[in-house]
């Protein structure tokens, strides 16, 4: 099942290249839904314990100790659910767009899905790195070929940032490989290494820079607002909804367990950088006129809270981070979709030029407020349980830091509700007076997103249950390493 999960999107991408016209997007959606069915089969047979399941292990480049080894535990399963749910929704969101060479556009999205799933299931460090780079290539072309103004300049900056970070990680992976007794890239062999605190400190930074750029964490974030704003909306959704989770997942799976002594030494630095990002991005979001750019800064703030919860390193913070990865992905693609609908109808993303849309588009207005409620963590929405656990985890680490981190909820509520008021309420103007409400694929997308916001908010327990044993086991393993090192 893991092989099918990983290679079905790649097969689909190749098939799409032989089709033209409207049939391409329908076929892309069919394959994305087929991938969701594969994930559903995996979930139905998954046992919520701490073991890896559906493991595949084939010698790949045997002379260098490289195996195609992948599997799924409770932590990676949540990211698989995230990817396989969001990709068909992202494809659906593009149905009202017309792209030059649609076969290439949708093939790149599905090719990127393979890279993302390789990252989330890899049990071999070299395979993890391959997936990391495979996911970067298609999003580069999506942004460069179908992006907006200054797309080449912005995309090159994005590529340089992320590729440079990847090189640091590659150096760290090669060093770890050389330290293993059997010269292996296997995750367990790397976990079993007993490096001193000095070398673990360097390993920590080699991985942290790569992951911090991808999330992004302050001050590694400067590529993000421009890229999110310039990319086509489908590309922005792939970046914000799924791709940034690669960095979060990398911290959980490859950074802290591999370099626990380095983590302990730099823990407070990582948390402080994360919290600075929360406040910094929130303050900048207040002053944004471009709706897409406002959501981009909002995403930095929310990811900063997730990062701080992980580095607090306790069960509450980790569980909150994992469920919030899923919730953030759902909410952020919903927000970008609403802004995309509005900008296509009135040819601007300037919030100050909007107003009164709710009168002529009540379904869109109702959907928008539900998504915003999830984003600002209203109880009984998907954002609440994740942010509650994250705040709990940071509180256990430091009460003063949680007071500052909590500003993301207060600030987020202010600028999000202010945006809703400016866009949806008040008097209509010449741009919005003839606004047409959503229909067809747009309505189906919003219904699905709103249903997920409410369902996860009302009953998050199944998701928590899937990851709980793996989270507990990982924390215990790392803590045991730290005790043994004393």
JOHUDA-V631313 format. One record per residue. N is the residue number from 0. RES is the residue in three letters. SS is DSSP state (~ for helix, > for strand, _ for the rest). PHI is phi as a letter, one per 40 degrees, with the letter a starting at -180 (999 if undefined). D_LAST is the distance of its C-alpha to the last C-alpha in whole Angstrom. Layout:
# JOHUDA-V631313
n = (N	N)
res = (RES	RES)
ss = (SS	SS)
phi = (PHI	PHI)
d_last = (D_LAST	D_LAST)
This chain:
# JOHUDA-V631313
n = (0	1	2	3	4	5	6	7	8	9	10	11	12	13	14	15	16	17	18	19	20	21	22	23	24	25	26	27	28	29	30	31	32	33	34	35	36	37	38	39	40	41	42	43	44	45	46	47	48	49	50	51	52	53	54	55	56	57	58	59	60	61	62	63	64	65	66	67	68	69	70	71	72	73	74	75	76	77	78	79	80	81	82	83	84	85	86	87	88	89	90	91	92	93	94	95	96	97	98	99	100	101	102	103	104	105	106	107	108	109	110	111	112	113	114	115	116	117	118	119	120	121	122	123	124	125	126	127	128	129	130	131	132	133	134	135	136	137	138	139	140	141	142	143	144	145	146	147	148	149	150	151	152	153	154	155	156	157	158	159	160	161	162	163	164	165	166	167	168	169	170	171	172	173	174	175	176	177	178	179	180	181	182	183	184	185	186	187	188	189	190	191	192	193	194	195	196	197	198	199	200	201	202	203	204	205	206	207	208	209	210	211	212	213	214	215	216	217	218	219	220	221	222	223	224	225	226	227	228	229	230	231	232	233	234	235	236	237	238	239	240	241	242	243	244	245	246	247	248	249	250	251	252	253	254	255	256	257	258	259	260	261	262	263	264	265	266	267	268	269	270	271	272	273	274	275	276	277	278	279	280	281	282	283	284	285	286	287	288	289	290	291	292	293	294	295	296	297	298	299	300	301	302	303	304	305	306	307	308	309	310	311	312	313	314	315	316	317	318	319	320	321	322	323	324	325	326	327	328	329	330	331	332	333	334	335	336	337	338	339	340	341	342	343	344	345	346	347	348	349	350	351	352	353	354	355	356	357	358	359	360	361	362	363	364	365	366	367	368	369	370	371	372	373	374	375	376	377	378	379	380	381	382	383	384	385	386	387	388	389	390	391	392	393	394	395	396	397	398	399	400	401	402	403	404	405	406	407	408	409	410	411	412	413	414	415	416	417	418	419	420	421	422	423	424	425	426	427	428	429	430	431	432	433	434	435	436	437	438	439	440	441	442	443	444	445	446	447	448	449	450	451	452	453	454	455	456	457	458	459	460	461	462	463	464	465	466	467	468	469	470	471	472	473	474	475	476	477	478	479	480	481	482	483	484	485)
res = (UNK	UNK	UNK	UNK	UNK	UNK	UNK	UNK	UNK	UNK	UNK	UNK	UNK	UNK	UNK	UNK	UNK	UNK	UNK	UNK	UNK	UNK	UNK	UNK	UNK	UNK	UNK	UNK	UNK	UNK	UNK	UNK	UNK	UNK	UNK	UNK	UNK	UNK	UNK	UNK	UNK	UNK	UNK	UNK	UNK	UNK	UNK	UNK	UNK	UNK	UNK	UNK	UNK	UNK	UNK	UNK	UNK	UNK	UNK	UNK	UNK	UNK	UNK	UNK	UNK	UNK	UNK	UNK	UNK	UNK	UNK	UNK	UNK	UNK	UNK	UNK	UNK	UNK	UNK	UNK	UNK	UNK	UNK	UNK	UNK	UNK	UNK	UNK	UNK	UNK	UNK	UNK	UNK	UNK	UNK	UNK	UNK	UNK	UNK	UNK	UNK	UNK	UNK	UNK	UNK	UNK	UNK	UNK	UNK	UNK	UNK	UNK	UNK	UNK	UNK	UNK	UNK	UNK	UNK	UNK	UNK	UNK	UNK	UNK	UNK	UNK	UNK	UNK	UNK	UNK	UNK	UNK	UNK	UNK	UNK	UNK	UNK	UNK	UNK	UNK	UNK	UNK	UNK	UNK	UNK	UNK	UNK	UNK	UNK	UNK	UNK	UNK	UNK	UNK	UNK	UNK	UNK	UNK	UNK	UNK	UNK	UNK	UNK	UNK	UNK	UNK	UNK	UNK	UNK	UNK	UNK	UNK	UNK	UNK	UNK	UNK	UNK	UNK	UNK	UNK	UNK	UNK	UNK	UNK	UNK	UNK	UNK	UNK	UNK	UNK	UNK	UNK	UNK	UNK	UNK	UNK	UNK	UNK	UNK	UNK	UNK	UNK	UNK	UNK	UNK	UNK	UNK	UNK	UNK	UNK	UNK	UNK	UNK	UNK	UNK	UNK	UNK	UNK	UNK	UNK	UNK	UNK	UNK	UNK	UNK	UNK	UNK	UNK	UNK	UNK	UNK	UNK	UNK	UNK	UNK	UNK	UNK	UNK	UNK	UNK	UNK	UNK	UNK	UNK	UNK	UNK	UNK	UNK	UNK	UNK	UNK	UNK	UNK	UNK	UNK	UNK	UNK	UNK	UNK	UNK	UNK	UNK	UNK	UNK	UNK	UNK	UNK	UNK	UNK	UNK	UNK	UNK	UNK	UNK	UNK	UNK	UNK	UNK	UNK	UNK	UNK	UNK	UNK	UNK	UNK	UNK	UNK	UNK	UNK	UNK	UNK	UNK	UNK	UNK	UNK	UNK	UNK	UNK	UNK	UNK	UNK	UNK	UNK	UNK	UNK	UNK	UNK	UNK	UNK	UNK	UNK	UNK	UNK	UNK	UNK	UNK	UNK	UNK	UNK	UNK	UNK	UNK	UNK	UNK	UNK	UNK	UNK	UNK	UNK	UNK	UNK	UNK	UNK	UNK	UNK	UNK	UNK	UNK	UNK	UNK	UNK	UNK	UNK	UNK	UNK	UNK	UNK	UNK	UNK	UNK	UNK	UNK	UNK	UNK	UNK	UNK	UNK	UNK	UNK	UNK	UNK	UNK	UNK	UNK	UNK	UNK	UNK	UNK	UNK	UNK	UNK	UNK	UNK	UNK	UNK	UNK	UNK	UNK	UNK	UNK	UNK	UNK	UNK	UNK	UNK	UNK	UNK	UNK	UNK	UNK	UNK	UNK	UNK	UNK	UNK	UNK	UNK	UNK	UNK	UNK	UNK	UNK	UNK	UNK	UNK	UNK	UNK	UNK	UNK	UNK	UNK	UNK	UNK	UNK	UNK	UNK	UNK	UNK	UNK	UNK	UNK	UNK	UNK	UNK	UNK	UNK	UNK	UNK	UNK	UNK	UNK	UNK	UNK	UNK	UNK	UNK	UNK	UNK	UNK	UNK	UNK	UNK	UNK	UNK	UNK	UNK	UNK	UNK	UNK	UNK	UNK	UNK	UNK	UNK	UNK	UNK	UNK	UNK	UNK	UNK	UNK	UNK	UNK	UNK	UNK	UNK	UNK	UNK	UNK	UNK	UNK	UNK	UNK	UNK	UNK	UNK	UNK	UNK	UNK	UNK	UNK	UNK	UNK	UNK	UNK	UNK)
ss = (_	~	~	~	~	~	~	~	~	~	~	~	~	~	~	~	_	_	_	_	_	_	~	~	~	~	~	~	~	~	~	~	~	~	~	~	~	~	~	~	~	~	~	~	_	_	_	_	_	_	_	_	>	>	>	>	>	>	>	>	>	~	~	~	_	>	>	>	>	>	>	>	_	~	~	~	~	~	~	~	~	~	~	~	~	~	~	~	~	~	~	~	~	_	_	_	_	_	_	_	_	~	~	~	~	~	~	~	~	~	~	~	~	~	~	~	~	~	~	~	~	>	_	>	~	~	~	~	~	~	~	~	~	~	~	~	~	~	~	~	~	~	~	~	~	~	_	_	_	_	~	~	~	~	~	~	~	~	~	~	~	~	~	~	~	~	~	~	~	~	~	~	~	~	~	~	~	~	~	_	_	_	_	_	_	>	~	~	~	~	~	_	_	_	_	_	~	~	~	~	~	~	~	~	~	~	~	~	~	~	~	~	~	~	~	_	_	_	_	_	_	_	_	~	~	~	~	~	~	~	_	_	~	~	~	~	~	~	~	~	~	~	~	~	~	~	~	~	~	~	~	~	~	~	~	_	_	_	_	~	~	~	~	~	~	~	~	~	~	~	~	~	~	~	~	~	~	~	~	~	~	~	~	~	~	~	_	_	_	>	~	~	~	~	~	~	~	~	~	~	~	~	~	~	~	~	~	~	~	~	~	~	_	_	~	~	~	~	~	~	~	~	~	~	~	~	~	~	~	~	~	~	~	~	~	~	~	~	~	~	~	~	~	~	~	~	_	_	_	>	~	~	~	_	_	_	~	~	~	~	_	~	~	~	~	~	~	~	~	~	~	~	~	~	~	_	_	_	_	_	_	~	~	~	~	~	~	~	~	~	~	~	~	~	~	~	~	_	~	~	~	~	~	~	~	_	~	~	~	~	~	~	~	~	~	~	~	~	~	~	~	~	~	~	_	_	_	_	_	_	_	_	_	_	_	_	_	_	_	_	~	~	~	~	~	~	~	~	~	~	~	~	~	~	~	~	~	~	_	_	~	~	~	~	~	~	~	~	~	~	~	~	~	~	~	~	~	~	~	~	~	~	~	~	~	_)
phi = (999	c	c	c	d	c	b	c	c	c	d	c	c	c	c	c	c	c	b	b	g	c	c	c	c	c	c	c	c	d	c	c	c	c	c	c	c	d	c	c	c	c	c	c	b	c	b	c	b	c	c	c	b	f	c	b	a	b	d	b	b	c	c	b	g	c	b	c	b	a	a	b	b	c	c	c	c	c	c	c	d	d	c	c	c	c	c	c	c	c	c	d	c	c	c	c	c	b	b	c	f	c	d	c	d	c	c	c	c	c	c	c	c	c	c	c	c	c	c	c	b	c	b	b	c	c	c	d	c	c	c	d	c	c	c	c	c	c	c	c	c	d	c	c	c	b	c	c	c	g	c	c	c	c	c	c	c	d	c	c	d	c	c	c	c	c	c	d	c	c	c	c	c	c	c	c	d	c	c	c	d	c	f	b	b	c	c	c	c	c	d	c	c	b	c	c	c	c	c	c	c	c	c	d	c	c	c	c	c	c	c	c	c	c	c	b	b	d	b	c	c	c	c	c	d	c	c	c	c	c	c	c	d	c	c	c	c	c	c	c	c	b	c	c	c	d	c	c	c	c	c	c	c	b	c	c	c	c	b	c	c	c	c	c	c	b	d	c	c	c	c	c	c	c	c	d	c	d	c	d	c	c	c	c	c	d	c	c	c	c	c	c	c	d	c	c	c	d	c	d	c	c	c	d	c	c	c	c	c	c	c	c	f	a	c	c	c	c	c	c	c	c	c	c	d	c	c	c	d	c	c	c	c	c	c	c	c	c	c	c	d	c	c	c	c	b	g	a	b	c	c	c	c	b	i	g	c	d	c	b	b	c	c	c	c	c	c	c	c	c	c	c	c	c	c	c	g	c	d	g	b	c	c	c	c	c	c	c	c	c	c	c	c	c	d	c	c	a	c	c	c	c	c	c	c	c	c	c	c	c	c	d	c	c	c	c	c	c	c	c	c	c	c	c	b	g	c	c	b	c	c	b	c	b	c	b	c	c	a	f	c	c	c	c	d	c	c	c	c	c	c	c	d	c	c	c	c	c	b	c	d	d	c	c	c	c	c	d	c	c	c	c	c	c	c	c	c	c	c	c	c	c	c	c	c	c)
d_last = (42	39	41	44	42	41	44	47	46	47	50	51	51	53	55	56	57	60	61	63	64	63	62	59	57	58	57	54	53	54	52	49	50	50	46	46	47	45	42	44	44	40	40	42	41	37	35	32	29	26	28	29	33	36	34	36	35	38	37	38	38	36	37	34	32	33	34	35	33	33	32	32	30	30	28	31	33	34	34	37	38	38	40	42	44	44	45	49	49	48	51	53	53	54	58	60	59	61	59	60	59	58	57	54	53	52	51	49	47	47	45	43	42	41	39	37	37	35	33	32	32	31	28	29	27	31	33	31	32	35	36	34	37	40	39	40	43	45	44	45	49	49	48	50	53	54	52	54	55	53	51	51	49	47	46	45	43	41	41	40	37	36	36	35	31	32	32	28	27	29	28	24	25	27	24	22	25	25	21	22	23	26	27	27	27	26	24	22	22	20	18	16	16	12	13	11	11	14	16	15	16	19	19	19	22	24	24	24	27	29	28	28	32	33	32	33	30	32	32	33	35	39	40	40	43	45	44	45	48	49	48	51	50	49	47	45	45	43	41	40	40	38	37	35	33	32	29	28	28	26	23	23	23	22	20	17	16	17	15	12	10	14	15	12	13	17	17	19	21	22	23	25	27	28	29	31	33	34	36	37	38	40	42	43	44	46	48	49	52	52	51	49	47	46	44	42	41	40	38	36	35	35	32	30	30	29	26	25	25	23	20	20	18	20	22	25	24	24	27	29	28	29	33	33	33	36	38	38	39	42	43	43	45	47	47	48	51	53	53	54	57	58	58	60	62	63	62	59	55	56	56	58	61	60	61	63	62	61	65	66	63	61	59	57	57	56	53	52	51	49	47	47	46	43	42	42	40	43	42	43	43	40	38	38	35	33	33	33	30	28	29	28	24	24	25	22	20	23	26	28	27	28	32	32	31	34	36	36	38	41	41	42	44	46	47	47	50	51	52	53	55	57	57	58	60	63	66	66	67	69	66	65	69	69	66	65	63	61	62	62	58	57	58	56	53	53	53	50	48	49	49	45	45	46	45	41	42	43	41	38	37	37	35	32	33	33	29	28	26	25	23	22	20	19	17	16	15	13	11	10	9	7	5	6	4	0)
